[in-house]
């Protein structure tokens, strides 16, 4: 069985998806839909803009979704449908890409929701007050204990459980910095602050969750053609009302990626295809489900290779 997975923020590059748009009319149409939804030429920024502007959360989120959906449309043109997969899953904003690919959200609604989400997440905490850090070489339970010890009167939480040896923490700057030092003392292979503009996936994001609760209340969510393995539950969901609730919870909740991949591998998924920009999830999956086959698809050549098997 195959699972389709969709990358999150950090995978963005200038020029991503342009070759797909030139090769497949359906892929180009995705970018046009996103441009129309946002009332601006985001496609110009993606293909010929500057990386600093593209990396702004409010731009990166809809841009990465558009690129993932361009891959979906290209695969569809080659006879490979999302409905052929067993599950979809996405890392953080990638969950919106997964839901759009599976027909639960329209491209227009996904683009607008992600623009709202990006702005709300950026606005939730003043720049410089929050931080995130990657701790490598420690397991999730050890990181949770470090975060709890480091929090003090601030916030420090495990934000992304990415793979067996990579956990990202998030919270107030001083608490995260304490956690980095503690992690080094406890034998972390590496512990480094990340170049992010806000502390995502922790309780400091509650103002953004409140914004998304209102935005999602007005969004039309259909039952996906295949189940979504949700970030905050690490198990499949298909009910639209449940999906809506989990997308709100996801803003402050941990991305349980390691557990999500383990769940799929334990339920007959033997092949994971990463659709969109970069190969970050493919690397994580190889460290989680070592027996599974993986494929990253982001260019026309990748699409044709996948279609040929």
N, C-alpha and C positions, 0 to 999 in steps of 0.2 A: 504494500500500500504506500501511496505517496502523500506527503504533506507539503503544502506550499507555505513558505514563511517569508515575512516582509520586514525589511530593516528599519531601524529607528534613526534618530538624530545623530549626526556625526559622520554619516556615510556620504553626505553631499559633496559633489565636485562640479566645477564649471564644465559644461558640455555634456553632462549626464543625460542620456536618453535622446540626444539629438540625432544620432545615427538611426535609432529606431524610428523616430518620427519621419526621417527621410525615406526609410525603407518600407514602412507600413502605414497606410492611410489611417487605420484604426488607432495606431499609436499617436500620430499627429493630432487626431481628433481629441484625444484625452487632454493634451496641453491646451488646445483651443477651448475645451469645456472649462478647464481650470481658469484660463485667462478671463473668460466670460463671467464665471462665477465671482471672481475677485474684482472685476472691473479694471484690470491692469494687465500688462504683458509680462506676467511672471516668467513665461517661456524665454523672453529676451534675457532676463536676469540669469536664468538657469544656464542658457547656452553661451552667452557672450558677456555676462556681467562680471562683477568682482566677488571673490569668495567671501570677503568680510560681510557684504550685504546679504549674500545668499545664506550665510551661516546664522544671521539673525533668526531667532526662533520662529517668529511669525512668517518668515519666508521659507525656511528650511523644511518646516513641517508639511505644508501643501506641496512643495516642490518634490520632496521625496515620495509622497503619495502619488503624484502625477507620474513620476518615473516608474514606480512599481506597476501602476496600472497600464502604462505604455507597454511594459513587458507582457502583462496579461493579455492585452489586445493583440500583440504580435504572436504570442503562442496560440491564441484562438484562431488567428488567420492561418496558422500552420496545422490546425486540426486538433490542438490540445486544449481542452476546456477545463475550467476550474472544477466543474462538477465531476470530472474524472478523478479528482483527488479525494482522500478520505477526510482530511482536516485542513483548516487554515489557521495560522497563528502569526502574530506580529509583535515586534519588540517596541513597547511604548506606543509612539505615534503609528508604528507599523500595524497596530491593531486596527486602526481606521482603514489602512490600505487593504488589510485582509478582509475586513467586512465589506468594503467596496467591491473588491474582487469577487466576493461570494454573493453579491447582489443585495446585501442588507442595507447599504447606503448608496445613493447616487453619487457620481463624481462631483456634481455641483454641491450637494450637501456636505460631502466629506471635505472639499476644499474650504468651504466657508466655516465649518466646524473647526478645522485645523488652524485656520487663520485666527479665529476667536481663541482657541486653546493656546496657541503660541503667544498671542498678546497677553492673555490672562496669566500664563505661567511666568512671563517676563515681569509683569507688573506686581506679582504677588509679594515679592521681597525686594527691597531696595538693592541696587547693584553694590556689591562689596560686603553685604551682610551675611550672605550665604555662601556655601562652598560644597563641592563634591570631590571625592577622592576614590581612586581605584586601589584596592588592596589585593595583591597577587600572592598566591601561595598559602592562603589560609582558607579553611572551609567556612561555610555559612554560619554555623553555630558559634564558631570562634569569633567571627566578625561581629555577630550580634552582641556577644558579651563585651567586646571591645567598645562598640558603639554605646552601649548602656553605661559603661564605666566612664567614657569620655564626655558624655552629654553634659554633666554638671547641671547648671541652671539654664543651659541652652537646649538645642535639639541635635541629635545625631542618630540616624537610623540607617539600616541596610536598605538601600534603594533598589539595586539591581542584583539579583542572584544570577549571574551570567553563565558560569560554568563551574566545575568542581574547584577551580583555583583562582577564580576572579569574582570578587564581590565589590560593588560600588556603594559607597556610603554618601549620605547627604544630610545637610543640616546647617546650623549656624557656623560661621567661619571658625571661631575659636574652638568649638567642640570638635569639628572635623579635623582641625590641625592637631588637637590633642590625640585624636584617634589614629592619625598617621604615625605619630611618635610611638604610641602604644603598640601599634601593629608591628613596627620595626623591632621593638623590644621583644615581641612575642614570636619573632621569626618569619615575618612576612618576607617573601622574596623581593617584592618591591611595594612601595606605598607612596603614591604620588597624587598631589592635587591635580584636578582636571581643569582644562581651560573652558569652563562653562559660565554662562551669564546668570544662572539662577540655580538654587538647590532643588532639583526636580525629585519627585516621588518621595516626599516626606511630608510631615504634618504642616510645615511652613507653606505648603501649596494649597491650604484650605481655601483661601480667597479665590484661587483659580478653579477649584472644585465647585465652589458656589456658582461661579459664572457658567461653568460647563453644565451644571444641573439645569440652569435656566435655558441654555442653548439646546441641550439635548431633549428637553421637555417638548420643544417645538419641532424637533427633527422627525422625519418619517423613517422608521427603521423596520425593515422587513425581515422575515425569517431567512437566514443565509442558506444557500443551496447545499453547503456542507458545514458541519459544526465548526465553531471558533473555539480553539483552546485558549481560554482567557488568561491574561497576565496575572490577575489577582487571585485566581482560583486554581490555576494549573490543571484545569479539566475542561471538557467541552461544554459549550452552551449554544443553544439555538433560539431560545425564547426572546423575542424582541424587547420585552420589558426588562428581562434580566440583563440583557446586553446593555441597555440604557443605564441601568444601575451600576454595572461593573465599569462602564466607561467613566462614570463620575468617580467611583471609588479608586480607579486606576491613577488619577491625578496625584493623590496623596499616598497610594499604596505601593508596595514593592512589586517590581517586575520579576515574577517567579519563572524566569526563563529556563533555568536548569531543570526545575521540576516539570515544566511544560513539555520540554523535549523528552524527558524521561517517561512521562505519561504516554506520549505518542509512541515512543520506542517500545514500551511495554504493551501497547495495544495495536500491534501488527504494522506499524509504520516502519518500513525498511529503507525509505528513500526520502530525502529532504531536498526540495528545490528552493533556493533563496532568489526571490524575484525583485530586481531593482538595483540600486546603486551599491557597489562594494561587495565585500565578502566576509564581513564581520561575523554574521550569524553562522555562516558555514564553518568558520574556525571554531566557534563555540560548540556547535553541534558535534564536530569531530572529537572534541574533548569530553563530551557528555555521552553520546551514543556511538561508541567507537566502531561498532559493526555496521552501522548504517551507511548507505551510499549518499553522497552529497553532491550538489551541483549549484553553482551560482550563475544566474542568467541576467545579463544586463546589456547585451549588445545583439545586433542581428546575427552575428556568427554563433553566439551562444544559443539563440532561439533555434536556428537551423540545426545545430548539433543536437539539441534536445529533441527536436522533431524527428531526427533520424535515429534517435535512440543511442 
